[in-house]
Every structure is written in structure tokens, then in C-alpha cells.
Amino acid sequence: MFIRLFIYRLRVLLRNRSLLFWTFAFPIVLGLLFNLAFGNLDEIMGLETSKVGIVSTDQTKSDQFETVLKEIKDDGKVIFKSKKMTEQEAKAQLADDKISGYFEINAKKIELFVSKSGTQQTVLKELLNQYLQNTDKVETLLASGTVQPQAISQALEQQNFVKDGNGTGNFNLKSFYFFTLVGMTVMYGFMWGLRNANDQQANQSPEGMRLCLIPRNKLFVSFANMLASFVLFFVQIVLILLFYRFVYQVEFGDHWNYILLVCAFGAFTAISFGTLIGNLFSKLDFQQKISIGISISMIMSFLAGMMGSQSIKYWIDVHLPLLGRINIVNLISESLYQLFYYQSLRPFYYNLAWLAGFAALFILLNYSFERKVQYDHL
């Protein structure tokens, strides 16, 4: 019986040309516009030498850090020229765009301050992340007694991450924009969940009336519908990713197993979210609920940096990280970004855990709504 319900629902969804367009054709068309707009962006915006400020109260730490800065090169050219200055001078020069950013170094921590989001600022951010990670590793080794102090310089040796950050390719701005597009595309899966909820509600559709009358548990039917929509949408995502990679020549890196994993988690979360919208706003018509879902998706995409809002995304990452964690589009795009640029998978697993948590939360809320639904008459 379950297989029959699954196949029947799959056939029904495949006949919905409107949703097939918005969840499959539209991302491909939008990807074409992205490709035309950003296809030559990396050739135009090469890494140029820029100045950074050093505001320090710890001479030893600042000397070590400046040594690392001098090792960041692109084709043999030094990328960052550091200059020591006071905090007031650093803020003034940052406001006048005379420096790309400045580092504030004291005995306890190192902080980066920037006024905008760009290639240089992104490289500075990744440099600081890697430096802090390696420093923590060395301190742990020293504390354990497994490494001698004279080996510190070797342990702190930095890779040329401008070239080798992900082990697969160069810094790629085109890929960054497509990562946010993939995040938005996955989020559009809410439409399939909303369609399921609408077709299961007797006050919304004739299909809902018939499903309420069949001698089967409503949750059993709901699970079959969700599984059918997930299978269909995940196949769509895989085809879209392949189209981006081989037609638009978008670099995703080599971790395709993890890419598909995060897309699967994201698809399930988005479908569950759409079902929740349908259950929460059961008295609204389908188009009104679609408008609510699209509005939420667009806000998430904007805050994830999709619409030229990288500076807002970076500000959120620095000052309101929790806002980025509750943004499903940002979780997906950040996961792709981390798989492409980072060597450590720890941040990726962290995002995956957040996606799984949202999926579980939405499923529990949907279960709570659907098990209580009753109709006075059909």
C-alpha cells in the first residue's frame, strides 16, 4: 500500500508543471544570468597588493603574525603589506579605504576589523582563521610535551592558501555567488512541501477530502507524500548541480559526496518547512502561502549574500552569528563554501547538525499539527 501511495504521489507531482518550472527550470535560467554576470569576475578581480594595519599591545605576538602576513603571496607577489599604527590611525585609514583592514593584537586574542566585504577582506578572514587554528594546535602539542619549543616555527608553517586553500582550486568569486544560488534553489523545495500540505487538507482541495476518507492513517499518507516529494526534488537538485558544473563551468571542489549530503539535508529541511507553512496558515489559499514562502526565502538569500549583500553577510558573521545559523540558505551556501575552501570539515559538520536540527523541529511541529486536525463535515 505504501509503495502504491508513493508512486501515485510521484506521478501527481510530476504533472505539476508550475512547480517543476520554479524548482528546476527557474534555477537553471537564473544560473545562466549569474554565469553571464560573474563568468569573468575572477579574471577582472585579481588579488592586488594592499595595506593592512597592525594595532598591537603584544610585541612578540605581533612580530609572529607579521611574519605570517609576509608569506602570503600570489605568483611570488606579496599580497599584504603590514604597518603598525595606533587604534585611532587604523580606524581613520580604514574609513578612508587606505587599508583593507586592521588586526588588533593583545595578549589574549587577535581580532580583524574591516569596513566592507571583498576579495582582500575574505582572504584576511581565512588567514586569521587558519593562523588561530594552527596556533591552538601548537599550544596543545607543547602542553602535551610531544613537541619541542624549537619546532614551533615548523608547526606554524602556513600554506599558500591563496592558491591551495581547498586543495582543489584557486579562490573563485564566481563559485561563491553560485553557492548562494544553490542555497536559494534548495530552499525553493518548500513549494513541494506546501503542495503536499495543501493536498492533504480537506478544506483546501478535493484531493484532501478523498485522502481524509481513505481507511489509512493520515500520518502514513503524509509520510508517503513527503518521501515522494523528497525523491523528486533531490533528483532535480542533482541535475541542477551537474548543469552548473559541466555547462556553466562552476567549480564545486572534489567533495561531491558531502555536497550531495548537505543538499539532501537541505532538501528535506526545505520540504518540511513548506509543509509547516501549509499547516500554520491552513486558512489561506495556496498562492498566499506561496508568497509567504518566497518572501522568507528571498530574505534568507539576501542575508546569505546572494544579492550583492556580502558586506551584510560578513557583518552578521561577526556580530550576529546566531542569525546566520538560523538562516537555512546561509547554512547550505556556507557548507558549500567550507567544502570548497577549508581543509577541516569541522565547520561543515556543524552546519549539517543545524540543518538536521531544523528538519527534526519542523517534522515534530508538522506531526503536532496533523495529528490534531479535525473537520466538522466534508
C-alpha positions in Angstrom: 0.0 0.0 0.0 2.8 2.4 0.9 4.5 1.8 -2.5 1.3 2.5 -4.3 0.8 5.7 -2.4 4.4 6.7 -3.1 4.2 6.1 -6.9 0.8 7.8 -7.1 2.1 10.9 -5.4 5.2 10.9 -7.6 3.0 10.9 -10.7 0.8 13.7 -9.3 3.8 15.8 -8.6 5.4 15.2 -12.0 2.3 16.6 -13.6 2.6 19.9 -11.7 4.3 22.0 -14.4 4.2 25.2 -12.4 6.2 23.8 -9.5 8.6 21.9 -11.9 9.4 25.3 -13.5 10.1 27.1 -10.3 12.1 24.4 -8.7 14.0 23.2 -11.7 13.9 25.4 -14.8 14.0 28.7 -13.0 17.3 28.0 -11.1 18.9 27.0 -14.4 17.7 30.2 -16.1 18.9 32.2 -13.1 22.2 30.4 -13.2 22.6 31.5 -16.9 22.2 35.1 -15.8 24.7 34.5 -13.0 27.1 33.0 -15.4 26.8 35.9 -17.8 27.3 38.4 -15.0 30.0 36.7 -13.0 31.7 34.5 -15.6 34.8 36.7 -16.0 34.7 38.1 -12.5 37.8 36.2 -11.3 39.9 37.4 -14.3 38.9 41.0 -13.7 39.3 41.0 -9.9 42.8 39.5 -9.3 44.5 39.8 -6.0 46.4 43.0 -5.7 48.8 44.1 -3.1 47.1 46.1 -0.3 47.9 47.5 3.1 46.8 46.2 6.5 47.2 47.8 9.9 48.6 46.2 13.0 47.3 47.6 16.3 49.3 45.7 19.0 49.9 45.7 22.7 51.9 42.4 22.5 55.2 42.8 20.5 56.0 39.1 20.3 52.6 38.1 19.0 52.5 40.9 16.5 56.0 40.1 15.2 55.0 36.4 14.7 51.8 37.4 12.9 53.5 39.9 10.6 55.9 37.2 9.6 53.0 35.1 8.5 51.5 38.0 6.6 54.6 38.4 4.6 54.4 34.8 3.5 51.0 35.3 1.8 51.9 35.5 -1.9 50.3 35.2 -5.2 52.6 34.2 -8.0 55.5 35.3 -5.9 54.0 38.7 -5.2 53.3 39.8 -1.6 49.6 40.3 -1.1 49.6 42.2 2.2 51.9 44.9 3.4 51.5 45.4 7.1 52.1 48.7 9.0 52.0 49.2 12.8 49.7 52.1 13.9 47.6 53.3 16.7 43.9 52.3 17.0 42.8 55.9 16.0 45.1 55.8 13.0 43.8 52.4 12.0 40.1 53.4 12.2 40.7 56.6 10.3 42.6 54.9 7.5 40.0 52.1 7.3 37.2 54.7 7.0 39.2 56.3 4.1 39.8 52.9 2.4 43.5 53.4 2.7 43.9 49.9 4.3 41.9 46.7 3.6 41.5 46.1 7.3 43.4 46.1 10.5 44.3 43.5 13.2 44.1 44.3 16.9 46.5 42.1 18.8 46.8 41.7 22.5 47.9 39.0 24.9 44.5 37.3 24.8 43.3 37.4 21.3 43.7 38.7 17.7 40.7 40.4 16.0 40.2 41.5 12.5 38.3 44.8 11.6 37.1 45.6 8.1 34.7 48.1 6.7 33.4 46.1 3.7 33.4 42.6 2.2 35.6 41.9 -0.8 38.3 39.5 -2.0 41.1 41.0 0.2 38.9 41.0 3.3 37.8 37.4 2.7 41.5 36.3 2.3 42.3 38.2 5.6 39.5 36.4 7.4 40.6 33.0 6.2 44.2 33.8 7.1 43.2 34.7 10.6 41.1 31.6 11.0 44.0 29.3 9.8 46.5 31.1 12.0 44.4 30.8 15.1 43.7 27.1 14.4 47.4 26.3 13.9 48.4 28.3 17.0 45.9 26.3 19.1 47.3 23.1 17.7 50.9 24.1 18.6 49.9 25.2 22.1 48.1 21.8 22.6 51.2 19.9 21.4 53.5 21.9 23.7 51.2 21.3 26.7 51.3 17.6 26.0 55.1 17.5 25.8 55.1 15.8 22.4 56.9 18.7 20.6 59.9 20.8 21.5 59.8 24.6 21.6 62.3 24.8 18.7 59.7 23.1 16.5 57.2 25.9 16.8 58.2 27.6 13.6 57.7 24.4 11.7 54.4 23.7 13.3 53.2 27.2 12.5 54.3 27.0 8.8 51.5 28.4 6.7 50.3 27.1 3.4 49.8 29.5 0.5 46.1 29.3 0.9 45.5 31.9 -1.8 46.4 29.0 -4.1 45.9 25.9 -2.1 43.1 26.8 0.4 40.8 24.0 -0.7 43.4 21.7 -2.2 41.4 21.7 -5.4 41.4 25.1 -7.0 42.0 28.9 -6.7 40.0 31.5 -4.9 36.8 31.7 -7.0 34.3 34.5 -6.7 32.1 33.0 -9.3 31.7 29.9 -7.2 30.8 32.0 -4.1 27.8 33.6 -5.9 26.7 30.2 -7.3 26.9 28.7 -3.8 24.3 31.2 -2.6 22.2 30.4 -5.7 22.3 26.7 -4.8 21.2 27.6 -1.3 18.2 29.5 -2.6 17.4 26.7 -5.1 17.3 24.1 -2.3 15.2 26.5 -0.2 12.6 26.6 -3.0 11.9 23.0 -2.2 9.4 24.4 0.3 7.0 24.6 -2.6 6.8 20.8 -2.7 6.1 20.6 1.0 3.5 23.3 0.7 1.8 21.4 -2.2 1.7 18.2 0.0 0.1 20.1 2.9 -2.4 21.7 0.6 -3.4 18.4 -1.0 -3.8 16.7 2.4 -6.2 19.3 3.8 -9.9 18.7 3.2 -10.7 22.4 3.4 -8.1 23.3 0.7 -8.6 20.7 -2.1 -10.7 17.8 -3.4 -7.7 15.6 -3.0 -7.6 16.4 0.7 -11.2 15.3 1.0 -10.5 12.0 -0.6 -7.4 11.4 1.5 -9.3 12.1 4.7 -11.9 9.4 3.7 -9.5 6.5 2.9 -9.1 3.8 5.6 -5.4 4.7 6.2 -3.7 6.7 8.9 -3.2 10.3 7.8 0.4 10.3 9.1 1.1 7.2 6.9 -0.2 9.1 3.9 1.7 12.3 4.8 5.0 10.3 5.1 4.4 8.8 1.6 3.8 12.2 0.2 6.9 13.7 1.8 9.1 10.8 0.6 7.8 11.2 -3.0 8.4 15.0 -3.0 11.9 14.5 -1.5 13.0 11.9 -4.1 11.7 14.1 -6.9 13.3 17.3 -5.6 16.6 15.7 -4.8 16.9 14.4 -8.3 16.2 17.9 -9.5 18.9 19.3 -7.3 21.4 16.7 -8.6 20.6 17.6 -12.2 20.9 21.3 -11.5 24.3 20.9 -9.8 25.5 18.8 -12.8 24.2 21.5 -15.2 26.1 24.2 -13.2 29.3 22.2 -13.1 29.5 21.0 -16.7 27.6 23.7 -18.6 28.3 26.8 -16.6 31.7 25.5 -15.5 31.2 26.3 -11.8 33.9 24.9 -9.5 32.5 23.0 -6.5 35.6 21.2 -5.5 36.1 17.4 -5.1 33.9 16.6 -2.1 30.8 15.6 -4.1 29.7 13.1 -1.5 29.5 15.8 1.1 27.9 18.2 -1.4 25.1 15.8 -2.1 24.8 15.1 1.6 24.2 18.7 2.5 21.8 19.1 -0.4 19.9 16.1 0.8 19.6 17.5 4.3 18.7 20.9 2.9 16.0 19.5 0.6 14.4 17.5 3.4 14.5 20.6 5.7 13.0 22.9 3.0 10.2 20.4 2.2 9.4 20.1 5.9 9.4 23.9 6.2 6.9 24.2 3.3 4.7 21.6 5.0 4.8 23.7 8.2 3.8 26.8 6.3 0.8 24.9 4.9 -0.2 23.7 8.4 0.3 27.0 10.1 -1.7 29.0 7.5 -4.3 26.4 6.6 -7.0 29.0 6.1 -5.1 30.9 3.5 -5.2 29.9 -0.2 -2.3 28.3 -1.9 -1.0 31.4 -3.7 -0.9 33.4 -0.5 1.1 30.7 1.2 3.5 30.5 -1.8 4.0 34.3 -1.4 4.9 33.9 2.3 7.4 31.1 1.5 9.0 33.1 -1.3 9.3 36.2 0.8 11.1 34.2 3.6 13.4 32.6 1.0 14.3 35.9 -0.5 15.1 37.4 2.9 17.3 34.4 3.7 19.0 34.7 0.3 19.7 38.4 0.8 21.2 37.8 4.3 23.3 35.0 2.9 25.0 37.4 0.4 23.2 36.5 -2.8 22.1 39.9 -4.0 25.4 41.8 -3.7 25.0 41.9 0.1 28.3 40.3 1.1 29.1 43.1 3.5 25.8 42.4 5.4 26.6 38.7 5.4 30.1 39.4 6.8 28.6 41.8 9.5 26.2 39.1 10.5 29.0 36.5 10.7 31.0 38.8 13.0 28.3 40.4 15.2 25.2 38.2 15.0 26.4 34.7 14.2 23.2 33.1 15.5 21.2 34.9 12.8 23.4 33.1 10.2 22.8 29.8 12.0 19.0 30.1 11.7 19.2 31.0 8.0 18.8 27.8 6.0 20.0 29.4 2.8 23.2 30.6 4.6 23.8 27.2 6.2 23.7 25.5 2.8 25.8 28.1 0.9 28.3 28.2 3.8 28.6 24.4 3.8 29.5 24.5 0.1 31.9 27.3 0.7 33.6 25.4 3.5 33.9 22.2 1.4 35.5 24.2 -1.4 37.9 26.4 0.6 38.5 24.8 4.0 40.7 21.8 4.7 39.0 21.0 8.0 35.4 19.5 7.8 34.5 20.5 11.4 32.6 23.7 10.3 30.8 21.7 7.7 29.6 19.1 10.2 28.5 22.0 12.5 26.3 23.4 9.7 25.0 19.9 8.9 23.9 19.5 12.6 22.0 22.7 12.4 20.2 21.6 9.2 19.3 18.3 10.9 18.0 20.1 13.9 15.8 22.3 11.8 14.5 19.3 9.9 13.7 17.4 13.2 12.0 20.5 14.6 9.8 21.0 11.5 8.8 17.3 11.5 7.8 17.4 15.1 5.7 20.6 14.6 4.0 19.1 11.5 3.3 16.0 13.4 1.7 18.0 16.2 -0.5 19.9 13.8 -1.6 17.0 11.6 -2.5 14.6 14.4 -4.9 17.2 15.8 -6.7 18.1 12.5 -10.4 17.5 12.6 -13.2 18.7 10.3 -16.8 19.3 11.2 -18.0 18.0 7.9 -16.7 17.1 4.4 
